[in-house]
Amino acid sequence: MTDTRQALGRWGEDLAAAYLQQHGMVILERNFRGKRGEVDIIARDGEDLVFVEVKTRRSEVFGIPQEAVNWRKRQQIIHLAEIYLQRHPSLLQPRFDVVAIMVRPHADPLVEHLPNAFTA
């Protein structure tokens, strides 16, 4: 991954974390890593333990951001959520959200939060 893509991804994750906090979620962890990848944000939203995938795009050339969370990526996040819950047992209900960010020239970025974007 190039430095530019990494910087864009990190910026998007920072924006998503701030957005989620502004909407009442508590960030518990960022960039939780396992052998098969990482979960961008883990947060608490009421009685839900939310595993959040953040996708940031500069254009729709490769599709809208949320389209990048395909079947394989969803399976990876579900697997990482299982590992997280083994390490951090919780009575909270697991939930899988996506935050899609579209960078727009000469305008604020468009942030779209998709709660319950997929299920385990």
C-alpha positions in Angstrom: 0.0 0.0 0.0 1.4 3.4 -0.9 2.0 6.1 1.6 -0.8 8.2 0.0 -3.3 5.4 0.3 -2.3 4.7 3.9 -2.6 8.4 4.8 -6.1 8.5 3.1 -7.1 5.4 5.0 -5.9 6.7 8.4 -7.5 10.1 7.7 -10.8 8.3 6.9 -10.6 6.2 10.1 -10.0 9.3 12.2 -13.0 11.1 10.6 -15.1 8.0 11.1 -14.1 7.7 14.8 -15.0 11.3 15.4 -18.3 11.0 13.6 -19.2 7.9 15.6 -18.3 9.6 18.9 -20.4 12.7 17.9 -23.3 10.3 17.4 -23.0 8.8 20.9 -20.7 5.8 20.4 -17.8 5.0 22.7 -14.6 4.0 20.8 -13.1 1.0 22.6 -10.3 0.1 20.3 -8.9 1.0 16.9 -7.0 -1.2 14.4 -7.6 -4.5 16.3 -5.3 -6.9 14.5 -5.4 -10.6 14.1 -3.5 -13.0 11.8 -6.0 -12.4 9.0 -6.4 -8.7 9.0 -7.8 -5.9 11.2 -11.0 -4.3 12.3 -10.8 -0.5 11.9 -12.9 0.5 14.9 -14.6 -1.4 17.8 -17.1 0.7 19.7 -20.0 0.5 22.1 -23.4 1.8 21.0 -25.8 1.2 23.9 -26.1 -2.5 24.3 -24.2 -3.2 21.0 -20.6 -4.0 20.6 -19.9 -2.6 17.1 -17.3 -3.8 14.7 -16.8 -1.0 12.1 -15.1 -1.2 8.7 -14.2 2.2 7.3 -13.8 2.7 3.5 -12.6 6.0 2.1 -12.6 6.9 -1.6 -11.6 9.9 -3.6 -13.7 8.9 -6.6 -16.2 6.3 -7.7 -14.0 4.8 -10.4 -13.7 1.6 -8.4 -17.3 1.9 -7.1 -18.7 3.5 -4.0 -16.8 2.9 -0.7 -19.2 0.4 0.8 -19.0 -1.8 -2.2 -15.5 -2.7 -1.2 -16.8 -4.6 1.9 -17.4 -7.7 -0.1 -18.2 -11.2 1.1 -14.5 -12.0 1.7 -14.0 -8.8 3.7 -17.2 -9.5 5.7 -16.0 -13.0 6.6 -12.6 -11.6 7.7 -14.3 -9.1 10.0 -16.6 -11.7 11.5 -13.6 -13.9 12.2 -11.7 -11.1 13.8 -14.8 -10.2 15.9 -14.8 -13.8 17.2 -11.2 -13.5 18.2 -11.9 -10.2 19.9 -14.8 -11.7 21.8 -12.6 -14.7 22.9 -10.1 -12.2 24.3 -12.7 -9.8 25.7 -15.8 -11.7 26.6 -18.9 -9.4 26.6 -22.6 -9.5 27.1 -23.0 -6.8 24.5 -24.7 -7.8 21.2 -22.2 -7.9 18.3 -23.1 -5.7 15.4 -21.3 -5.0 12.1 -21.3 -1.5 10.7 -19.7 0.2 7.7 -18.7 3.9 7.5 -18.3 5.0 3.9 -16.4 8.2 3.2 -16.3 10.0 -0.1 -13.8 12.8 -0.4 -15.3 15.6 -2.5 -13.3 18.4 -4.1 -14.2 21.8 -2.7 -16.7 20.4 -0.2 -16.7 18.6 3.1 -16.4 14.8 2.8 -19.6 12.8 2.6 -19.8 10.4 5.6 -22.4 7.6 5.5 -22.8 5.4 8.5 -24.5 2.0 7.6 -25.5 0.3 10.9 -26.1 -3.4 10.7 -24.4 -3.4 7.2 -24.1 -7.2 7.4 -24.7 -10.1 9.8 -22.6 -13.0 11.1 
